[in-house]
Amino acid sequence: MITSRPEIVGTFGVVATTHWLATTAAMTILEKGGNAFDAAAAAGFVHHIVEPDQNGPGGDVPIILWSAARKKVEVICGQGVAPATATVARMKAFGLDILPGTGHLPAVVPGSFGAWMLLLREHGSLKLREVLTPAITAARDGFLVKPEVASLLAHTDSFMKSYWPTSAAVFLPGGQAPVAGSLLRVPAQAESYEKILREAEAAGGDRLSQIEAARRAWYQGFVAEAVDRFFRQPVMDTTGEAHAGFLTGQDMAQWSATTEAPVTLDYAGYTVCKPGPWAQSPVLLQQLALLKGFDIAKMDHCGPDFVHLVQECTKLALSDREAFYGDPKFADVPLDRLLSEEYNADRRKLIGAEASLEMRPGHIDGKGGQIPLRARGSTRMAHSETTVAAEDDTSGILSWPQFLAKTRGDTCHLDIIDRWGNMISATPSGGWMTGSPVVPGLGFCVSARGQMFWLDENHPNGLAPGKRPRTTLTPGLALREGEPYMAFGTPGGDQQDQWSLHAFLRHVHHGLNLQEAIDAPGFYTDHMPSSFYPREWYPGHLAVEAEFPKATLAELHRRGHKLEVHPRWGHYNSMTMATREKGVLRAAASPRRMQCYAIGR
């Protein structure tokens, strides 16, 4: 089969990320003698710079890894928490029924930096300057402006100048939106990292002391102080009004990244490992638990039976996500039950020959919460006389309410395996340039991940002080016959554990190599409340790439799926994968964004 690019094969190390500069930064670290964990942090910091529409230094990241030294899988949680004074009652006092998608109100503690520091402290080998230098260089010397970024900034420059001038100062150099193909420099971000390095190196030459000093500078020093000052100032948000924020320097000082065990499921000889229900990650595991009752290998992976079955299992797993998931430090999430054979055998009986148009969570006594269902296109935006259309605005110009509703940021991803067998998968996100205004003096934004909370104190994912929102970020790792085998994942919000599942199934059951599995026609559903503002759903929705056979599309339509056909590789799917077997390393990356890249030797 001819693929979009070769599957990368080597023995020294492989890297696959959603931006070529992050990929090359990570490979450079491996060539210098660093391990997969040093390389992942370097790639993550580069992602924060070069994909400002997808993430930023003030964002979030979950990390899952296999340590060859410790011989186990671990999860590092870089998901920050809600501020100590952020409550449902205080949000409702503003007249809100859901949290805004932008501004200060949905802000959480920025967790990425703390997660990278914990990773480097526990598993890295290089000093912090070596890891941070690629990101500093990209910020100072400039990086390519993608057409998507250029278009977004061109449409929103007047909004930024009027309402978020600190963002305009960073992302509109000379007061103008940069054109596609030009270089964008963000020297303020470079200087923030340089200042962190100066404080770190002032602590002495010891690697661990420098890492801890850097973490203090972020969460107790000048970064936290700048955030605290800025969040006392009202800024415009999705409501159409300016609000001050709840996030404080004290919130940042009291938070730290943590390490925990993964949630796992055994499937077809694999043990699939994921973060817990503070992410959507167990969705992929429950999809697999449901699919255990079917002979996937006998199905054409581009045929209607495969797509229909996977889609219907996905709907059931996502409905359980909506009912039961939340921060397990605050909510009793019945994962054992949700992933059990008995429970999923009952759930399997709901799958019929026709597409379901219902939201059908399971029932577990004393657990879960009500699922708010907001119809697609029903949300009225501030200062707008009409609802925001579900389709793209053909005028090419977005009003600022439409911008706030429709141009949310997304996510990055990386998978790395080194010659020693260390393996890591991470999904940096949050802190994107359309989520909140730039913090003066820092040059970057703070994560608006809090928009994923419900304003319902009785829901497992209801807002509460110190609580993690149930995020969409979901890196993956799989063992095969007990040996670490695969790191995998993708950006894509609610689609992450859909696209990852499809590639995994096609590799495991249909024998496709990594690149073939990634290139194969994609599909996904919006048959669930979106995790992003304005939290709407589209029952029966099925987006498919046009590369599926016409007979498959016709049969899916006949079965009642509401088809949305994209051109070839028209999804946002940016899947990357890496494997290790008997010392041979492989990697692949999606062609869909024209920037994902895998390399290795």
Phi, psi and omega in degrees: 000133176278126181251169183296333180198165183286151165289128182280134180227134178196189178229346184273313181179149176227146180223133173225121179222174182270012172208133185299329179290324175292320179298313181291326177298315180295318181294324177299319178296318177298319180295332178282354181104359175289164180261183183299331183283320171301315182296320180296317179297317178299316178296319180298316179294324176293317176307317182301331181272309195272351176237066186292341176278350183248333182190179178197174181302334181266027185262207185233159173201127164265144182230136172233138188212155168246123177262120178295332180285319183269347177058044177202163177267135177227152174246131171254123181266110173252032177263114180289169188248166176292148178300158184295337181254006180273110181233162176301316182299318182291325177290319180292336177295339174277000182084020184269143169249343168222159179286145177299158178272350184219170173090200184279327189299321181272012184291144172234168177303128179291118190258346186301312185300316179297324179293317178295322179294320178295319178300312181294321180296316186274333190227347185279176180225339183265162176284159188298323182299319179298324182285322184275340186303317179301321179291318179298318179297316179296320180293320185280317185273338177108158179219158185295133174275115179291154176304323181296319180291317179299316180295316181299315181291326178294324181284336189243010184297322181292323176298312181298317181296323183279319191247327181236067184297332178293328176287320178301322181297330181269313190260355176238071184299132183069015179080009183236146175292132179293149181270154178302136180091349177276175177259134175251127178251140178232071186299333179296324177290320176301317181293325178298315179292323178296321179294321176299317180296320179299317180291324179294314183287339174292342179282353179121181185272351183289131183301313183293322178296322179294319178298316181293322178294323177296318179297321178295319180300326181282308190265346179229354185249224191294329179293310179298322180295318179294319178298315181301313180299314186293324184284354172277348181263130178296141174226153181293140177222190186299337181290344186088006178233162178266132178229141168286168184253173178261339185295135180230166174298327178295321175302318181290320182295330184274353183259147170211151176295153184228160176247138180214168177283151178282164166269137187228158173214135175272131184209119172052040179088359179250149167248109183268130187243136183215160168297172185277191187283006166284348167247175176276003191310319180297348175304315180298320180295320180290325174302316178295320178299321177291320184287345178303335183276007184228154179268084184295324185298332181276354181268143171293120185290355172246013182265167184292328181295316179298308183297315181298312182298311180299319180298315183291324174295322178298317180300318181293316180295320179291327177293324175290326173304312184294326183278323195244338189280149175177180179296116183293350173285345182241335186232145176273094183269118187278063185297321180304317179290316183297331182258004184283155178295318181300312182297315184284336172296321176291319181295323180303329183294343180281346183281119181244189182282342181250158178292132175283140176247014184248157169266115190232074174289158175284173178245123175229116187310128175075007183236156173088182181210175179288147181255111176292131179243112180249120185295147179299129179082008186269346187280125175276131182266153179302140177062022180236131181280344181234163176289155178285128182293149177289331182276165178293147176286115185288348179288340182082358179242127179260131169291161184295327174296321178294319177303312183297327183277327196247346185247050177294157175284182179223238198204162174238171178206154176212145174225129185220139173227134180254179186289344178271355180095004173293144187219137182212144175226132182214151185230081178293140181200184177070165181070022180286160192290344177260005182269324181199160181287155179297137176283122181304138178086347179250326179086007180219167184263168177250144184304134174257032184297341180298344177300345182275353172287152165265149176270064182215107184296340182268355179273143178305332178254028176283145180301137173204148179303136177075011185258146174277134171291151175286102188277174175262352191283129194206076174291158183225155177213141181226137170264149174237122186051039175086353181258140179299128188235310192226140166244135187201158177166181183198155163290180173127016176056233182294346180273353188302312181275006169269304181297322178298319179299314184299315180295319179298312181297317182293328176286314186286314188264334186246003172072016178288139174289177188299316182290322177297318181296323179286320182289336186303150183306135184259164175205159177197168178234149169253027181279060176190156173299126179301144177286349182251150173308135008264026169063037183266164178228163183226090184300134177081359183298140174214107176271133182225151173275145187293350179288347174298147176303145180302325180296324178295314181295319179297319181290322177297320176298317180299326181282000173099004176289138178272094190284139170233106188267124177259153173296169180309131181055033183273353176285164174280350180323116180235048185300137169229151182213151174213142180226161174223127178214117179053040177083355178266128183253139179226153178205156179205158181214148183293143173276357196291327180265358180059027177212344175295144181208141175242137174220167178171172175205000000 
